[in-house]
Amino acid sequence: MECHARHGSREGRKSHFKREEDDEEMAPSSLSTQMVTHTMGMGFGTGARTNPMREFIREAGGCALIDGGLATELEVYGADLKDPLWSAKFNTLGSLIHVSLFITLQVHLDYLEAGANILITASYQGTIQGFESRGFSREESETLLRRSVELACEARDMFQGQYLERCSTLSQLDAINYKHHPVLVASSIGSYGAYLADGSEYSGHYGQAVTVDTLKDFHRRRLQVLSEAGADIIAFETIPNKIETQAYVELLQECDVKLPAWFSFTSKDGINVVSGDSLVECASLADSCDNVVAIGINCTPPRFIHSLILSIRKVTEKPILIYPNSGESYDPDKKEWLASPGVSDEGFVSYVSKWHEAGASLIGGCCRTTPNTIRAIARALRKEFNASKQDQDVLEDRLMVNSASDHHASYKTDACACNIYK
Ligand SMILES: [Zn+2]
């Protein structure tokens, strides 16, 4: 699934918020520090409390863009990812081979250039258990996980540095555009089924022997490592069932995680999550967790997304995120995408306004989507924004005309009155 990781120097790393605020000589407040502040002060979860993701979306112009398929893009650059560790494997190689590292970084940069506001790390398939099974020590496994976050942070720093350099020579308008391009790094946590790589991430059926405690034990250390590696938010992706939702909620509370999180489910029927568990029940569980700042759907065909947004909206006021796949089918046995038409970038983008209208405010792509998909989504949202701005301008013009004619009418009335009195 959309299953990624990255890495960069944590020292000196600045989120968009920090840079803006530094410019204004204000105290830095990244999404995570806001989270800590709010957790200590008011916390999340009720209408009266502040949700930092809502503020981030506002800064991004009303809808923030999530990146697209990372594994897919790594393959475009020549990586062979037919492996249980998927893109995390490439990240592993990347730590050893500079060229590979450069390619991973380049894919992140491609997405930022395409307009993405959120980079998801390549840690989806990266688990301590998975790395250990390939001969890495516990310490090395944890270093690889941290590296996935650092790589994404490095891409953000490079992008923002380049952008600022360009802004110093370009117009004020570009500088304004930069301010509307905040960037967050989301640490990806894939499901237990993704680690098993036996197709259960697509069925959500883990068997009777797997309990909430089994899942908590499996995810605990990875969550701790990834939440302390310098990311802004934890992305629990491709959640296939209720039992794993419950495990994540309990872990966030028990581990006292200081980062906000998003929960993203998968569906294959537009009604329930892939296991057949109720999406509404899963989303309600997510809504009940103060750490969770956004809830949504990923790696699901575009045709199912609209009804799923409406279902989630019934049980939460938190921002809704969606990053569907291209609509193509994946064969988990062969570990390859089946030749099928899927949805073209134009087809994918034809849904965007409808999704946004239904309540999604974080939109991106999952498997088989590319920087071109993200660029097309950005274009569609810009058109929508311009159209609504035009409507607003027309409305304002009308109001001015009405107000002027009202004034004229009242002037005429006064004049008539004057005439009468004359
Ligand atoms: Zn996917």
Residues whose N, C-alpha, C, O or C-beta is under 5 A from the ligand:
A	BS01	ZN	M1 E2 C299 N325 C366 C367
